[in-house]
Amino acid sequence: MAPESETGIEAGRRKALQRVKVERSAETFLLGVHAPRVWKPTASTKRAIVAAWSSLGAMVAPSRFDLVRTDTGGRPDDAKLATAPELVRRLTLLEVKGTAARVAPGFERMFFSLTEVELANAHAVPDNFRFVLVKPVLSQELWLTGEELVARAPLRHARQAVTHR
């Protein structure tokens, strides 16, 4: 393998690790500012949330939401979601998009990836799903519905990178 290829691979890994760091920083920021109403669900809680929505006729993918916001501040028990799935209507699923880049006020020109599954979740439960754009360094956040995000971002293909207008 040529040294240039190794350098390219290393650079790609470094960028990927940086993206993960920024996303975690954005999640940590939201958890700190909005606790206890915003929390990170466990894998079993994600499954319970997905099952509850499914029993209500909405198909939600568990891998495409990062955090959960509740209107009461309390976390529902997984067993309660199984026996009373209507409790899931009190939850808002959050897909966090963080950035460390310089962006204009209102997050104009923010660049991030967006998948069809994320958009499908937003359309499946439009009143209970939000995209949250976060600039943790400046303590800035912008909450958008899927419809608002699509209206403000030019979409190009199935797995897309978008620039928020």
N, C-alpha and C positions, 0 to 999 in steps of 0.2 A: 504494500500500500504506500502511496506517495505521501510525504509529510503534509502536503497541502490538504489531502483528504482527511487526515487525522485532525488537523487544525480546524477544518470545517465541521467535523463531527463534534469536537470539543466545544467549539463556539455554539453549535446548536444545543448541546447539553446545557451549557452555561445560560443561554437564553431561556430554555425551558425551565431551569431551576429558578431563574429570576422571575418568570411569570408566576410560578407556584408561590414564591415568596411574596409577591405583590398581592396575589389573591388571598393568601392567608392573612396578610396585614390588613387587607380590606375587611375580611370577616372579623378579625379581632377588633378592629375599629367599631364595626357595627354592634358586635356583642357588648363592647364596653359602653357605648353610647345608649343603646336601647335595652339593655338587660333590665328586668327579667323578661320583658315582652318578646325579645328576639333571642333565640337559642339554637344551638347546633344539634340536630337530631342524631341519634344513634342509628346504626343500620337497621335494627329491629323496629325502631320508631318509624323510620322511612317506609319500611314494609307495611307497617300498620296503617300509616297515612295513605299509602297507595291502595291497600285493600279496602279502606273505608271509602275512598273516592270511587273505586271500582264498584262497590256495592250500591253507590248512588248513581252509577251509570257514566262516570267520567274516567277516562283512561289517562293516568299520570305515570310518567317514568321516574323511578326513584333516583336514578343517577343524575337527573337534571334539575335538582334544586339543592342549594347549599345550606341554607338556614331556614328557620321557621319563625314567623311572628304570630303571636296570639293576642287577641283583643283583651284578654283578661289578665295576662301576666303569668298564668299557670300553665304548666306543661300537662297535656292530657296523658293519662296512663295508656299504654298500648292495649291493655285488656279492655279499657273503657271504649277505645276507638273501635274495637272488634264488636262490642255489644251495643254501642250507640254511635254508629258511623256518622250521624248528623253532627256530632261534635267537631268533625273535620271542617265544617263550614266556618268555624271560628278561627281557623288557621289561615295564614297567608304564606305561601311557599315563596322563598326568595332565591333568585339566581343572582349571584354577586359577580360583578365585572369590575375589577380594580385596575388602576393605572398608576404608574410612577412617572409617566411622561407629562410634559407640560401640555395642558389643554386649556382652551378658552373657558371663560365663565359659562356655566350651564352645560359644561362637558361637550361643547361643540368641538368637532374634529377628533374626538376620542376614537381610537381604533381598537377593536376587540373581535374575538371570534364569537360566532353565534351558530348554533346547530338547529336543524329542523326539529329535533326532539325538544329543545328548549322552547321553540315557538309553538310546538304542538301542546306542551304543558300549559303555556300561556293561553292558548285558545280553548283547551279542555276545561279549564277552571278560571275564566277571565277575571272574576271578582276576587279570586284567591291566589293569584300569582303575580309577582312583581319582579322586574329586573331592577337591580340596584347598582347604579354606577357610583364608584367610590374612588376618591383621591385621598387616601389616609393621611398623607403628609400634610395636607392643607385642611384636614377635617371636613371635607366636602362630600356630599352624597346627593344623588338624584334618583328618586323612585319613579319607575315608569311601568305602565301596563304593557302587555305585548303589543296591543294596538298602537299605543303611543310610540313605542320603540320603532315599530315598522314604519310608522308615518314619518319618523325623523331620521331614519337610516336607510340609505340605498342598499338594497339586497341584490346579490348577484348569483349565487348558486347554492346547492344543498348544504355544504359545510362552508360557511362564508366568514370572511373577515369584513367587518362593516366599519364605516366611519360615521359616528353620530353627528348629526347636523345641529 
